């Protein structure tokens, strides 16, 4: 056998081996693509079956007239969230109340500026607040997880992705995230406007179906809520301007107000997420928004397609 034939056989053998490896690689690639498609389909199916709602409860809902925490209302809120979860809804709770909780614990004997008050009361109150939520949700065998965040965590990058991954794994393991701003370390210039803004960012980050903003008012009115001639605005189409009905006033114990809720609702609405403003002081408001929506006072921002 001459050298030309030998080299030809060696070349053919190597060619067959190379083709074999290529076919194996193609088969593996095809397998992983199918696996990824099935996994994505499963995750999407799971999300379709479980509608995700972000609920923001404000300071005026959670505090009494003296500025201290209203435990009775917190308990009623927890009862409703437990009902929602039992009916297949996935819940993320954005809760104010840390400062009110801290204010009820401490008797400060000297004057504090606004930053010192926020840091002191929040540092003391957040632990008490989350502990109370823990005790209340434990009655329903619901596990909770605390998420304290800052505005810089919502800039595109590693912190944003890390935060989203953390909350995603919570939800996948049936843990209820309870979110609040980390007031003890937040720099004043970089703070959220209020928890309305925070809840809107959470709703967008976690691709929620609905954002519910609970206040001590039924919704947005055409005039002052106490005026008998005022009517509640039930539905707000994308791009509709309601600024003429909004006053730039803050809530008694928080940093927000109806102007803040309107601003947040408009932004979140534009991202394809439904937003509802309702009265958290109404008995069973969350359940009624599901079961008796047509008869329950609220303002709904219809999402963009």
C-alpha positions in Angstrom: 0.0 0.0 0.0 1.6 3.3 -1.1 1.8 6.4 1.1 -0.9 8.3 -0.9 -3.5 5.6 -0.1 -2.5 5.5 3.6 -2.7 9.3 3.9 -6.1 9.3 2.2 -7.5 6.7 4.7 -6.1 8.7 7.6 -7.8 11.9 6.2 -11.1 10.1 5.7 -11.1 8.7 9.2 -10.4 12.1 10.7 -13.1 13.6 8.5 -15.7 11.0 9.8 -14.6 11.6 13.4 -15.0 15.4 12.9 -18.4 14.9 11.4 -19.4 12.7 14.2 -18.3 15.3 16.8 -20.2 18.0 14.9 -23.4 15.8 14.9 -23.0 15.2 18.6 -22.6 18.9 19.2 -25.7 19.7 17.1 -27.7 17.0 18.9 -26.6 18.5 22.3 -27.4 22.0 21.1 -30.8 20.9 20.0 -31.5 19.1 23.3 -30.5 22.2 25.3 -32.6 24.5 23.1 -35.7 22.2 23.6 -35.0 22.0 27.4 -34.7 25.8 27.6 -38.0 26.2 25.6 -39.8 23.7 28.0 -38.4 25.5 31.0 -39.5 28.9 29.8 -42.9 27.6 28.9 -43.3 26.0 32.4 -42.3 29.3 34.0 -44.7 31.3 31.9 -47.5 28.8 32.5 -46.8 29.0 36.2 -47.0 32.9 36.0 -50.2 32.7 34.0 -51.8 30.5 36.6 -50.6 32.7 39.5 -51.4 36.4 38.9 -48.8 38.6 40.6 -50.1 41.6 42.6 -47.9 44.2 44.3 -49.8 45.8 47.3 -48.6 49.0 48.8 -50.0 50.0 52.1 -49.4 53.5 53.3 -48.7 55.1 56.6 -52.2 56.6 56.9 -53.6 53.1 56.7 -51.3 51.5 59.2 -51.2 54.3 61.8 -53.7 55.5 64.4 -54.6 59.2 65.0 -51.8 59.4 67.6 -49.3 58.3 65.0 -48.7 54.9 66.5 -49.1 51.5 64.7 -52.6 50.2 64.2 -52.3 46.5 64.9 -56.0 45.8 64.3 -55.8 47.1 60.8 -52.5 45.2 60.1 -54.2 42.0 61.2 -57.2 42.7 58.9 -54.7 43.3 56.0 -52.9 40.1 56.7 -56.2 38.2 56.7 -57.0 39.5 53.2 -53.6 38.7 51.8 -53.9 35.2 53.1 -57.2 34.9 51.3 -55.7 36.2 48.1 -52.8 33.7 48.3 -55.3 30.9 49.0 -57.1 31.9 45.8 -54.0 31.6 43.6 -52.6 35.1 43.7 -48.9 35.8 44.2 -48.4 38.8 46.5 -45.6 41.2 47.1 -46.3 43.6 50.0 -44.7 47.1 50.1 -45.3 48.3 53.7 -44.8 51.6 55.4 -45.1 51.7 59.2 -41.5 51.4 60.5 -41.4 55.0 61.8 -44.9 54.7 63.4 -43.7 51.5 65.0 -40.6 53.1 66.3 -42.4 56.2 67.5 -44.6 54.0 69.6 -41.6 52.3 71.2 -39.5 55.3 72.1 -39.9 58.4 74.3 -37.3 60.8 73.0 -36.4 63.5 75.6 -34.7 66.0 73.2 -35.4 67.5 69.8 -34.3 65.6 66.7 -34.2 66.9 63.1 -36.1 65.1 60.4 -33.2 62.9 59.3 -32.4 61.9 62.9 -36.1 61.1 63.5 -36.3 59.0 60.4 -33.2 57.0 61.1 -33.9 56.5 64.8 -37.6 55.5 64.6 -37.0 53.4 61.5 -34.1 51.5 63.0 -36.2 50.7 66.1 -39.5 50.3 64.3 -38.6 48.1 61.4 -37.7 45.2 63.6 -40.9 45.5 65.5 -42.9 45.9 62.3 -41.5 42.8 60.6 -41.8 40.8 63.8 -45.5 41.7 64.0 -46.0 40.7 60.4 -44.2 37.4 61.1 -46.6 36.6 64.0 -49.7 37.5 62.0 -48.7 35.6 58.9 -47.6 32.6 60.9 -51.2 32.0 61.9 -51.8 31.2 58.2 -48.6 29.2 57.9 -47.2 31.8 55.5 -43.5 32.4 55.4 -42.3 36.0 55.0 -39.0 37.6 53.9 -37.8 41.1 54.5 -36.5 43.2 51.7 -34.9 46.6 52.6 -33.8 48.5 49.6 -32.6 51.8 48.4 -33.1 53.9 45.2 -29.7 53.2 43.8 -30.6 49.4 43.7 -33.0 50.2 40.8 -30.3 51.4 38.5 -29.5 48.9 35.7 -26.7 46.6 36.8 -25.7 43.9 39.1 -27.5 45.2 42.2 -30.8 45.5 40.2 -30.4 41.9 38.9 -29.4 40.6 42.3 -32.5 42.2 43.9 -34.8 40.8 41.3 -33.3 37.3 41.6 -33.7 37.4 45.4 -37.4 38.3 45.2 -37.9 35.8 42.4 -36.5 32.9 44.4 -38.7 34.0 47.4 -41.8 33.8 45.3 -40.8 30.5 43.7 -40.5 29.0 47.2 -43.8 30.4 48.4 -42.3 33.1 50.5 -44.1 36.5 50.8 -41.7 39.4 50.2 -42.3 42.4 52.5 -40.5 45.5 51.1 -39.6 48.8 52.6 -37.0 51.5 52.0 -33.9 51.2 54.2 -34.4 54.5 55.9 -31.6 54.0 58.4 -28.9 54.3 55.7 -30.6 56.0 52.7 -29.1 59.4 51.8 -31.7 62.1 51.8 -30.9 63.2 48.2 -31.2 59.7 46.9 -34.3 58.6 48.8 -37.5 57.5 47.1 -40.1 60.2 46.9 -42.2 57.8 49.1 -43.3 54.2 49.1 -45.7 54.8 46.2 -42.6 55.3 44.0 -40.9 52.3 45.5 -44.0 50.1 44.9 -44.1 51.2 41.3 -40.5 50.3 40.7 -41.1 46.9 42.4 -44.1 46.3 40.2 -42.1 47.0 37.0 -39.1 45.0 38.1 -41.1 41.9 39.1 -43.4 42.2 36.1 -46.6 42.4 38.2 -50.0 42.1 36.7 -51.5 44.7 39.1 -50.3 47.3 41.5 -52.7 48.2 44.3 -52.1 51.5 46.2 -54.0 51.5 49.5 -54.6 54.9 51.1 -57.2 56.4 53.4 -59.2 57.7 50.4 -61.4 55.7 48.0 -59.6 57.0 44.9 -59.3 60.1 42.8 -62.3 62.4 42.9 -63.4 65.2 40.6 -63.3 67.5 43.7 -62.6 67.3 47.4 -63.6 63.9 48.7 -65.7 65.4 51.4 -67.7 67.5 48.9 -71.1 65.8 48.2 -70.9 67.0 44.6 -67.6 65.3 44.0 -67.6 62.0 42.1 -64.9 59.3 42.2 -63.1 58.7 38.9 -63.6 55.0 38.3 -61.4 54.4 35.2 -58.4 56.2 33.8 -57.4 55.5 30.2 -53.7 55.7 29.2 -52.6 59.2 28.6 -55.6 60.8 30.4 -54.5 63.9 32.3 -56.1 64.2 35.8 -53.7 66.8 37.2 -56.6 69.3 37.6 -58.1 67.0 40.2 -54.9 66.4 42.2 -53.6 68.5 45.0 -49.9 68.4 45.9 -50.4 67.6 49.6 -48.7 65.0 51.8 -50.3 62.4 54.1 -50.2 63.0 57.8 -47.6 60.4 58.7 -45.9 59.7 55.4 -44.1 61.5 52.6 -46.7 60.8 49.9 -50.2 61.9 49.0 -52.6 61.6 46.1 -50.3 63.5 43.8 -47.6 60.9 44.4 -50.0 58.1 43.8 -51.2 59.6 40.5 -47.6 60.1 39.3 -46.7 56.5 40.1 -49.9 55.1 38.7 -49.4 56.9 35.4 -45.8 55.7 35.0 -46.7 52.1 35.9 -49.8 52.2 33.6 -47.6 53.1 30.7 -45.5 49.9 31.3 -48.6 47.7 30.8 -49.4 47.2 34.4 -52.9 47.7 35.9 -53.0 50.1 38.9 -55.8 50.5 41.4 -56.0 53.2 44.1 -58.4 52.2 46.9 -59.1 52.8 50.6 -57.2 50.5 52.8 -59.4 51.5 55.8 -62.4 49.8 54.1 -63.2 46.4 55.5 -62.1 43.6 53.2 -61.1 46.1 50.5 -58.7 43.7 48.8 -61.2 40.8 48.7 -63.9 43.2 47.4 -61.7 44.4 44.6 -61.6 40.8 43.4 -65.1 39.6 44.3 -67.2 42.7 44.0 -65.1 45.1 41.9 -68.1 46.9 40.2 -69.6 47.9 43.6 -66.3 48.8 45.4 -65.1 52.4 45.3 -61.7 52.7 43.6 -59.8 54.4 40.7 -58.4 52.0 38.1 -55.7 52.9 35.7 -56.2 50.8 32.5 -52.8 49.5 31.3 -51.3 50.3 27.9 -51.3 47.4 25.5 
